Each structure stands twice: as C-alpha cells, then as structure tokens.
Amino acid sequence: MEKERRSGKASSSEYWSRLTLAQKFAMNELNHYGYQLVFVRQEGGNLLAIAMQDDRAAVISFDGDIDLNPAIEIRK
C-alpha cells in the first residue's frame, strides 16, 4: 500500500481548478455523500483527486472514475 505524500498546503479552490471536467462531475457526486476534496496528486502522468468522508478515502481518476476502496494510506 502506497503512502500519500504532501509537500505543501493548497486551498480547496486551487485543487478544484486543477481537476478535469470529468473529475469535477465525479466530485460533485461524492459531495452528495459527504465527501470533501482534500488534495490532488500527480501519479504516473495522471492527475488523481483524493476526497475524504470521515476516515474513508475515495480516489477519482483523470477520466472521472471513482474508487471507493483505493489502495492508498492517508497520513494524519
């Protein structure tokens, strides 16, 4: 399982502006279930959006696919 690494803090509006249109639509769907966009990361040339609801993570792929059981460990 890969650990998430953060190098700096950005605002949620900065993260939102980096998302693709497909990711924005997916994030809007997750918002209905209480998920919040917490950060965006570049992995393998693709931009991934990470959202959280309590202790549950969701990853949104570049194409807007939502993974509710990602193999990612979020540092606290």
N, C-alpha and C positions, 0 to 999 in steps of 0.2 A: 504494500500500500504506500503510495507516494504522499509525502508531507507537503502541504501548501506552504509557500514562502512569500512573505510580503516584504517589499523593500521600502515602502513609504505609504503614507495615507493620502488617498484621494477622496474627493466628495462623491456622493452617490450620483450627482448630476454629471460629474466627469466620467464616471463609469458608464452611465446611461448613454452619453454621447459617443462612446466607443463601440456600442453594440450594433450589430447588423439589424436590419429591419425584421428579419425572422426571429432574432433573439429578443427584440423588443416585444413582438407579439407573444412569444412564449413567456416572457417575464410578466406581462400583463395577466396571462392565465394563472401563473403561480401566485400573483398578488391576491387573487380571489381566495386563495387558500392560506393566506397569511405569510407567504414568503417575501423576504426583502432582499434586494440585490446588495451583496456585501463587498464583492470585488470582481475584477476581471483579470484573467491571466492569459498569457500567450503560451501555447504548448504545441510544439511540433508545427509551427507555422500557422496554427489556427487559434482564434480568439475564443476562449471559454468564459462564460458568465457563471458565477457562483452565487447562489441565493441560499438564504437560511430561514428556517422557521423553528424557533427554539433551538434544539440540538440537531435538527435534521437538515442535511445539505441537499441541494439539487444543483445539477450542472446542466447548463444549456449550451449545446454545441453551436458552432458557427452557422449551421443550417437551421437552428431553432429546435432541434430535438432535445427533449427534456429527459434527463436521467435522474430518477428519484432515489437511486441506490448507487451513487458513484463510489468508485474506489479511490476516495480522497479523504485524507485526515486533516481536519481543520485545527490549527493551533489555537489555544485560548489564551 
